[in-house]
Amino acid sequence: MNTLLEALKIRRWNISLSNFESAPLPNALAIQYTALPTSFIQWLGVFDLCVNEAQTSWFLSRQDYFGLAEAEFRWNEIQFMSLEACETQEERNKVTTFWQEHFPIALAVHSSYDYLAISLAASNFGAVVHGSAPEWESPSTVSSSFSEFLVQFESAARSKNADWPYVHFL
């Protein structure tokens, strides 16, 4: 985890290490998303802020999930934007169900509103997925686990030519 943060610092990311002593997630989210990987929960304890130099791409932190961050975008902003586009109750139900099974971990707002999320769906459990507008609820799998994702993201951060979808987040 720390080696990824070091690679991001080289890329001029603004990173503030955490001294947060409370639970990693608010009770409501901890109850709703009980199956989040341990490696992700540990990741949440490392930093309070992790954002690129342009402030257009960032990892969500405890501060975001607790609503303490001074950010224009809520941790679940993509879900709200998707719900706003729904025209029927059936569409709203599909969007709501999707986001109950996907936990956002990073956002990029410089182009088509990309996100990275941990899948809690039975068919892709534990995988990290990438989605973007306008088809937010049709993500592509990035890695099979959060731990694997951290390794891949670090490799992309150290690369001069990062692969898709990491390039959207660097």
N, C-alpha and C positions, 0 to 999 in steps of 0.2 A: 504494500500500500504506500509506504513512504517513498519507494523508488518511483512510483507513478507520480506522486506529488513533486518529487525532484525534477522529473522530466517535464512536467507542466510548468514549473518555475523557470526552467531554461527557455520555454516558449513564452515567457513573460506573463504567465497567469498570476492573478492576485489570489493568494492563499493565506487564510488566517487559521492557524491551528486552534483546536477546540480546548477549552477548559471547562466545558459544560459538565456538570455533575449529575444531572437528572437522567431519566429514562431516555432511550434513543428516539422514541416516538410518543406522541400524545396517546393517552389511553384509548381513545376512540379508534385511532389508526392501528394501534397494536392489537386491538380486538378484531378489527375488520381484516387486517392482513397478518394473520397469525403465522403463516408459513414462510415468511421472508427468510432467506438464507442467513446463517450466522455470520458469514463473511461480510454480508451487506450491513448487518447491524454493527459489526466492528468498524466498518468503513465510516459509518455515521458518527462514530466517536472520535474520528481523527481531525476533522476540520469544521469550522463554522462558515467558511466562505471559500469557494473554489470556482473562480470565474476567469474567462479569458480576458486579455487586455482590452478588447473592444466592448466587453460586457454584453456580448451577444450569445455566449454559450457558457453554460455552467452546470456543475453537479449540484443537485439539490442537497441541502444539508438539514440537520436538525432544526436549525433556525427557520428554514422554509416550512417544514412539516408542523412546527409549533406555531407558525404564523408570526414569528418575531423578526423575520428578515425585512429589510427595507427594499422590497423588490416590486416591480410593476406587475410581475407575473406570479400568481399563486402556484403552489406545487402541482396542483391539478388543473391548471389553466386550460390545457388542451382538451380535457373532458368538458369543461364549461363551453369552450368555443365550439366543440362538436355538437353539444346539446342545443346550442343556439341555432345551428343549421338544420336541426331536425324539423320536419314538417308534420310528422304523425307521432302518435303515442308509441306505435310499434318501433319506429326508428329510435325514439328516446329510450325505450326499453333495451334495444340492442346495444346502444352506446353505453348505457348504465351497466349492463351486464359485462361488456368488454372491460370497462375500467374497474369493475370489482375483481377482475382476474388479471389485471396488469397494474403494477405499481411503478409510477414514474420515478426515474433516478437522475435524469439529466435533460436539459432543454437547450435548444439552439433556435434563436429567433431572427437570424440574419437573412434567411431566405424563405423556406416554406414551412416554418414552424416544425422543426424536427424534435423528436423525443427519443429517449432510451428508457426502457422499462423492464422490470423483472416480470416474467410471465408466471402466473400462478394457475393458469389453465391446465387441466389434466393432460391435455395433448402435448404441451410444451413446457411442463413444469420446471421452474428454476432457470430457464433460458433467459438471456437478455435479448430483447427485441428492439428494433428501430422502426419508427413510423414517421410519416410526414403528411402534411396537408396535400390534397384534400381528403385522402383516404387514411385517416388516422387509425381506424380500426382494422386495417389490413397490413399489419407490420411484417417485417422480415426478421428472421432469426439472425442474430449477430454472433452469439456464442451459446454454448450449451449450459454454462453456469456463470455465476457472478465472478467467481475466482478466475475462471478462464478469461472472462471479459477484462478484468483488471490487467492481466498479462498482455492481452491483445491491445488494449488501449495504451499501455505504457510503450509497447513496441511502435505503435502509430505515432505517439507523441515524440519519440526519439527519431522518427523517420523524417526525411526531407519531403517525401511524397507519400503522405498517409493514404491508405486505401479507404474506399467507401465502407461503411458510413462514417468512419472516424473523422475523415476530413471535414465533415459538417460540424464537428464538435471541437475542432482544434483551431 
